Amino acid sequence: MPSFEDLLAAKKTLSGTLLRAGLQGGVMGMMKSFSTTEAVTSASHNVHSIGIGRKWVDGKPTETLCVRIFVVQKLPLSMLAPFQLLRKSIEGIETDVVEAPPAFASAKKRKASSPKADKKATKKSAPPRKPPPPIAFDADASDPSGGSPNGRGLHRNPLVAGVSAGHFKATGTLGYFCRSLKVGEGSDVFVLSNNHVFANANDSQKDDDLVQPGIIDGGSLGSSHFAELHRSVPLKMGGTSLNFVDAAIGKLLTGIAFEPEILTIGKVHGAALADTGMRVCKHGRTSGYTEGVITDLAIDALVGMDHNDPSIVAKFEDQIRIVPATPFTSFAEPGDSGSLILKHSNKAAVGLHFAGANDGSYGLANHMSHVLKELDIALL
């Protein structure tokens, strides 16, 4: 059996050529086609991700680790020209072609009702937030502001993770609470999510307002202001430069009551390394609590950063791929971006969810170790 290092080398070789072809061919805008001509024509550039996982035969996973090539549409070999065929092996390592839709960053956006200049004026004139009395949420009640149970789309007091939050122009999920390891910041409490949730995919400034709930769930500048953008890892757009994390932190405002736990899950017990076959769980703003299984540990993927414009792409390397675990049929949906991915058995953090298929068939997450290192933080 090849070593993991051999698998990584083979994956890297294929990523360099196949993902470039997919990017140039507009793979992020592709969908499965019922037109044979259209499907065959796009077969030369419909690869959007390449990972490392178990080879599947007759619908079942085997014990063989291989390089997995993800395509928008898988076609019979008889329909393809020789130059369109993907390699069955590379340097003695088997490959497996898997049909799956491309991934998109899973935050929800709404155009701001006023320009940033007006926002700053609003921020200066708005009175300090006065948290309302604690609200008791019935686990079976529906959320009138976002249609979600457990009140994850409503204002929370005390604040917990796994709920609606974001930059004043984007809505996703508050992942968890953390502290900074930078000198002079050790006494402050920070909140963790994605760059595209807290920093609006680089379109932000330090100290921008973060609101809870998020703006599309009824949050507003002033009354919903709970934190300020502190720092983020810049996203490299264009699909050629590599990204390892989509992450940002905000500084919690003084006086905001919080509990260091995730809604319906509880406290996080440190961080751990992800592993193939590991059962994981998360709680997100849109889909709530779900469980999944890690299928790929080091997937390279082209990720659409705007649902409305498939040309806005970022390339991510060495990510975690997760599929729904029975009885769940979806792992994550738009708005779940920023959810912490936890090892199901002990609730240790293994990743930070940032993207996935629009149909919920799989999610992508940054390795937790990369997030902690890049942001120089530790989880509470």
C-alpha positions as CSV (number, residue, x, y, z in Angstrom):
1,M,0.0,0.0,0.0
2,P,1.4,3.5,-0.9
3,S,2.4,5.8,1.9
4,F,0.4,8.9,2.6
5,E,3.4,11.0,1.3
6,D,3.2,9.1,-2.0
7,L,-0.5,9.8,-2.2
8,L,0.1,13.5,-1.5
9,A,2.7,13.6,-4.2
10,A,0.4,12.0,-6.8
11,K,-2.4,14.2,-5.8
12,K,-0.3,17.3,-6.2
13,T,0.8,16.2,-9.7
14,L,-2.8,15.8,-10.8
15,S,-4.0,19.0,-9.1
16,G,-1.5,21.1,-11.1
17,T,-3.0,20.1,-14.4
18,L,-6.6,19.1,-13.9
19,L,-7.6,21.9,-11.6
20,R,-6.0,24.4,-14.0
21,A,-8.0,23.0,-16.9
22,G,-11.2,23.1,-14.8
23,L,-10.6,26.7,-13.9
24,Q,-9.9,27.8,-17.5
25,G,-13.0,25.9,-18.6
26,G,-15.3,27.5,-16.2
27,V,-16.0,24.4,-14.1
28,M,-17.7,26.4,-11.3
29,G,-20.5,27.3,-13.6
30,M,-21.1,23.8,-14.8
31,M,-24.0,21.5,-14.0
32,K,-24.9,18.0,-15.0
33,S,-26.3,18.1,-18.6
34,F,-28.8,15.8,-20.3
35,S,-27.4,16.8,-23.6
36,T,-24.8,14.2,-24.7
37,T,-23.0,16.7,-26.9
38,E,-22.7,19.2,-24.1
39,A,-21.6,16.6,-21.5
40,V,-18.9,15.2,-23.8
41,T,-17.7,18.6,-24.8
42,S,-17.2,19.7,-21.2
43,A,-15.6,16.4,-20.1
44,S,-12.1,17.8,-20.7
45,H,-12.5,20.5,-18.1
46,N,-15.0,19.4,-15.5
47,V,-12.6,18.5,-12.7
48,H,-13.1,20.8,-9.6
49,S,-11.5,18.8,-6.7
50,I,-8.8,16.2,-6.1
51,G,-8.6,14.4,-2.8
52,I,-7.2,11.3,-1.0
53,G,-9.7,8.7,0.2
54,R,-10.9,5.2,-0.1
55,K,-11.6,3.7,-3.5
56,W,-15.2,2.7,-4.1
57,V,-16.2,-0.4,-6.1
58,D,-19.8,-1.3,-6.8
59,G,-21.0,1.4,-4.5
60,K,-19.0,0.4,-1.5
61,P,-15.7,1.7,0.0
62,T,-12.7,-0.6,-0.1
63,E,-9.6,-0.5,2.1
64,T,-7.5,0.9,-0.7
65,L,-6.5,4.5,-0.4
66,C,-6.3,6.3,-3.7
67,V,-6.3,9.7,-5.4
68,R,-9.9,10.7,-5.9
69,I,-10.8,12.9,-8.9
70,F,-14.1,14.8,-8.5
71,V,-16.0,15.8,-11.7
72,V,-19.2,17.6,-12.3
73,Q,-20.4,14.7,-14.5
74,K,-19.1,11.2,-14.9
75,L,-19.5,9.6,-18.4
76,P,-19.0,6.1,-19.8
77,L,-15.5,5.6,-21.2
78,S,-17.0,4.7,-24.5
79,M,-18.3,8.2,-24.9
80,L,-14.9,9.9,-24.4
81,A,-12.1,10.5,-26.8
82,P,-8.6,9.3,-25.7
83,F,-7.4,12.8,-24.8
84,Q,-10.5,13.2,-22.4
85,L,-9.8,10.0,-20.4
86,L,-8.6,10.6,-16.8
87,R,-5.6,8.5,-15.7
88,K,-6.5,5.2,-13.9
89,S,-3.3,5.4,-12.0
90,I,-0.3,7.7,-11.4
91,E,3.1,6.4,-10.4
92,G,1.5,3.1,-9.4
93,I,-1.2,4.7,-7.3
94,E,-4.8,4.1,-8.2
95,T,-7.3,6.9,-9.0
96,D,-11.0,6.9,-8.6
97,V,-13.4,9.3,-10.5
98,V,-16.3,10.6,-8.4
99,E,-19.3,12.6,-9.6
100,A,-20.1,15.6,-7.4
101,P,-21.2,19.2,-7.8
102,P,-18.6,22.0,-7.2
103,A,-18.4,23.6,-3.8
104,F,-19.4,27.2,-2.9
105,A,-18.6,29.2,0.1
106,S,-21.7,28.8,2.2
107,A,-22.6,32.2,3.7
108,K,-25.7,34.2,2.8
109,K,-25.4,37.8,1.6
110,R,-27.6,40.7,1.3
111,K,-26.7,44.0,-0.2
112,A,-26.2,46.7,2.5
113,S,-29.0,49.2,2.6
114,S,-26.5,52.0,2.8
115,P,-22.9,52.5,1.8
116,K,-20.0,51.9,4.2
117,A,-19.7,55.7,4.9
118,D,-23.4,55.7,6.1
119,K,-22.6,52.6,8.1
120,K,-19.8,54.3,9.9
121,A,-22.0,57.3,10.7
122,T,-24.6,54.9,12.0
123,K,-22.0,53.1,14.2
124,K,-21.0,56.4,15.8
125,S,-24.5,57.6,16.5
126,A,-26.0,54.3,17.6
127,P,-26.4,53.8,21.4
128,P,-24.5,51.0,23.1
129,R,-26.2,47.7,22.8
130,K,-28.3,46.8,25.8
131,P,-28.8,43.1,25.8
132,P,-32.4,42.1,26.5
133,P,-33.2,39.6,29.3
134,P,-32.2,36.0,28.6
135,I,-34.6,34.2,26.3
136,A,-35.6,30.6,26.9
137,F,-35.9,28.7,23.6
138,D,-38.1,25.7,23.2
139,A,-36.1,23.0,21.4
140,D,-39.1,22.3,19.2
141,A,-40.1,25.9,18.6
142,S,-39.7,27.4,15.1
143,D,-37.6,30.6,14.6
144,P,-39.9,33.2,13.0
145,S,-36.9,35.3,11.8
146,G,-35.1,32.5,10.0
147,G,-37.3,29.4,10.0
148,S,-34.8,27.5,12.2
149,P,-35.5,25.5,15.4
150,N,-33.7,26.2,18.7
151,G,-33.6,29.9,18.0
152,R,-30.3,29.8,16.1
153,G,-31.5,32.6,13.9
154,L,-32.5,34.9,16.8
155,H,-30.6,37.1,19.1
156,R,-29.0,35.1,21.9
157,N,-28.4,36.2,25.5
158,P,-26.2,34.9,26.8
159,L,-24.4,34.4,23.5
160,V,-23.5,30.9,22.4
161,A,-21.8,29.5,19.2
162,G,-23.5,27.7,16.4
163,V,-25.9,30.6,15.7
164,S,-26.5,33.3,13.1
165,A,-23.9,36.0,13.0
166,G,-21.6,37.8,10.6
167,H,-20.3,41.0,9.0
168,F,-23.0,43.6,8.5
169,K,-23.0,42.5,4.8
170,A,-22.9,38.7,5.2
171,T,-24.5,36.1,7.3
172,G,-23.1,32.8,8.4
173,T,-22.4,31.0,11.7
174,L,-20.5,32.0,14.8
175,G,-18.1,29.0,15.2
176,Y,-16.8,29.4,18.7
177,F,-15.0,31.5,21.3
178,C,-11.3,31.9,21.6
179,R,-8.4,33.9,23.0
180,S,-5.5,35.4,21.2
181,L,-2.0,34.3,21.7
182,K,-0.6,37.6,20.5
183,V,1.2,39.8,23.1
184,G,-1.3,42.3,24.7
185,E,-4.4,40.5,23.6
186,G,-4.6,37.7,26.2
187,S,-7.3,39.2,28.3
188,D,-9.8,39.8,25.4
189,V,-12.4,37.3,24.3
190,F,-12.8,36.7,20.5
191,V,-15.3,34.9,18.3
192,L,-14.3,32.7,15.4
193,S,-15.8,32.2,12.0
194,N,-14.8,32.4,8.3
195,N,-13.2,35.3,6.5
196,H,-16.2,35.4,4.1
197,V,-18.6,35.6,7.1
198,F,-16.8,38.0,9.4
199,A,-14.6,39.9,6.8
200,N,-17.1,39.7,3.9
201,A,-14.5,37.9,1.7
202,N,-11.8,40.6,2.2
203,D,-14.2,43.4,1.6
204,S,-14.0,44.9,5.0
205,Q,-12.0,47.0,7.4
206,K,-10.6,46.4,10.9
207,D,-13.3,47.1,13.5
208,D,-16.2,46.7,11.1
209,D,-19.4,45.9,13.0
210,L,-20.3,42.2,13.4
211,V,-23.9,41.5,14.2
212,Q,-25.8,38.7,15.9
213,P,-28.1,37.6,14.5
214,G,-26.8,38.1,11.0
215,I,-28.2,40.8,8.8
216,I,-30.6,38.5,6.8
217,D,-32.0,37.1,10.0
218,G,-33.1,40.5,11.2
219,G,-29.9,41.7,12.7
220,S,-29.2,45.4,12.4
221,L,-26.4,47.9,13.0
222,G,-26.5,49.2,16.5
223,S,-28.9,47.0,18.3
224,S,-27.4,43.7,17.0
225,H,-23.7,44.9,17.2
226,F,-21.9,42.3,19.4
227,A,-18.3,42.3,18.2
228,E,-15.9,44.0,15.9
229,L,-13.7,42.5,13.2
230,H,-10.3,42.1,14.6
231,R,-8.2,40.1,12.1
232,S,-8.6,37.7,9.2
233,V,-6.5,35.6,7.0
234,P,-6.7,37.3,3.5
235,L,-8.3,35.1,0.8
236,K,-6.3,34.8,-2.4
237,M,-8.8,34.9,-5.2
238,G,-8.4,33.9,-8.8
239,G,-8.1,30.2,-8.5
240,T,-4.3,30.0,-9.0
241,S,-2.8,31.0,-5.6
242,L,-3.3,28.6,-2.7
243,N,-5.4,29.1,0.4
244,F,-5.3,26.9,3.4
245,V,-7.9,28.6,5.6
246,D,-11.0,30.8,5.3
247,A,-10.9,32.3,8.8
248,A,-11.4,35.4,10.9
249,I,-11.9,36.6,14.4
250,G,-13.9,39.4,16.0
251,K,-13.4,41.0,19.3
252,L,-16.4,40.5,21.6
253,L,-17.7,43.8,23.0
254,T,-17.5,44.5,26.6
255,G,-20.6,43.6,28.5
256,I,-21.8,40.9,26.1
257,A,-22.7,37.9,28.2
258,F,-21.7,34.5,26.6
259,E,-21.4,30.8,27.4
260,P,-18.4,29.0,25.8
261,E,-20.5,26.3,24.2
262,I,-22.2,25.4,20.9
263,L,-26.0,25.3,20.7
264,T,-27.4,21.8,21.1
265,I,-23.8,20.4,21.5
266,G,-22.2,22.0,24.5
267,K,-18.6,22.7,25.3
268,V,-15.7,22.0,23.0
269,H,-13.0,19.8,24.4
270,G,-9.8,21.1,22.8
271,A,-8.6,20.4,19.3
272,A,-7.7,17.1,17.6
273,L,-6.5,15.9,14.2
274,A,-9.0,14.8,11.6
275,D,-8.9,11.2,10.2
276,T,-10.5,9.4,7.3
277,G,-13.7,7.6,8.4
278,M,-14.0,9.8,11.5
279,R,-17.6,10.6,12.5
280,V,-18.1,14.3,13.1
281,C,-20.8,16.8,14.0
282,K,-21.6,20.5,13.8
283,H,-24.3,23.0,14.5
284,G,-24.9,25.7,11.8
285,R,-27.1,28.6,11.4
286,T,-29.2,27.0,8.6
287,S,-29.2,23.2,8.9
288,G,-28.7,23.1,12.7
289,Y,-27.2,19.9,14.1
290,T,-25.9,17.4,11.6
291,E,-23.5,14.5,11.6
292,G,-21.1,13.4,8.9
293,V,-18.1,11.2,8.0
294,I,-14.8,12.4,6.8
295,T,-14.0,10.9,3.4
296,D,-10.9,12.9,2.3
297,L,-8.2,14.4,4.5
298,A,-6.2,16.5,2.0
299,I,-8.6,17.6,-0.8
300,D,-7.5,20.3,-3.2
301,A,-10.6,22.2,-4.5
302,L,-11.7,25.1,-6.6
303,V,-14.3,26.9,-4.5
304,G,-16.9,29.4,-5.7
305,M,-16.8,32.4,-3.4
306,D,-20.1,34.0,-4.7
307,H,-23.2,32.0,-5.6
308,N,-24.2,34.7,-8.0
309,D,-20.9,34.8,-9.9
310,P,-19.1,31.5,-10.6
311,S,-16.1,33.4,-12.0
312,I,-15.2,34.4,-8.5
313,V,-13.0,31.4,-7.4
314,A,-10.5,30.6,-4.8
315,K,-8.3,27.5,-4.7
316,F,-7.9,25.7,-1.4
317,E,-5.3,23.0,-0.6
318,D,-5.4,20.2,1.9
319,Q,-8.9,20.6,3.1
320,I,-11.3,18.1,4.9
321,R,-14.2,16.7,2.9
322,I,-17.3,15.5,4.8
323,V,-20.4,13.6,3.7
324,P,-23.7,13.2,5.6
325,A,-23.9,10.3,8.0
326,T,-27.0,8.2,8.4
327,P,-29.8,9.3,9.2
328,F,-28.8,12.8,7.9
329,T,-29.3,13.5,4.2
330,S,-27.5,16.8,4.2
331,F,-24.4,17.9,6.1
332,A,-24.3,21.7,5.6
333,E,-26.2,24.3,3.7
334,P,-25.7,28.0,2.8
335,G,-25.5,30.0,6.0
336,D,-23.6,27.2,7.9
337,S,-20.2,28.7,7.0
338,G,-18.1,29.2,10.1
339,S,-19.5,26.1,12.0
340,L,-17.0,24.3,14.0
341,I,-16.5,20.6,13.0
342,L,-16.2,18.4,16.0
343,K,-15.1,14.8,16.6
344,H,-18.4,13.1,17.5
345,S,-17.0,10.9,20.2
346,N,-15.4,13.6,22.4
347,K,-16.4,17.0,20.9
348,A,-12.8,18.0,20.1
349,A,-12.6,20.5,17.3
350,V,-11.1,19.1,14.0
351,G,-12.1,21.7,11.5
352,L,-13.9,24.9,10.5
353,H,-16.6,24.5,7.9
354,F,-16.5,27.1,5.0
355,A,-18.0,25.6,1.8
356,G,-20.0,22.8,0.3
357,A,-22.3,21.6,-2.4
358,N,-25.5,23.5,-2.7
359,D,-27.5,20.3,-2.3
360,G,-25.8,19.6,1.1
361,S,-24.2,16.3,-0.3
362,Y,-20.8,17.3,1.2
363,G,-19.0,20.0,3.1
364,L,-15.5,21.3,3.1
365,A,-13.6,22.4,6.2
366,N,-10.2,23.8,7.1
367,H,-8.1,21.7,9.4
368,M,-8.4,23.1,12.9
369,S,-4.6,23.1,13.4
370,H,-4.2,25.4,10.4
371,V,-6.9,27.8,11.6
372,L,-5.4,28.1,15.1
373,K,-1.9,28.6,13.7
374,E,-2.9,31.2,11.0
375,L,-5.0,33.3,13.4
376,D,-2.6,32.7,16.4
377,I,-5.5,31.8,18.7
378,A,-6.6,29.1,21.2
379,L,-10.1,27.9,21.7
380,L,-11.7,28.6,25.1
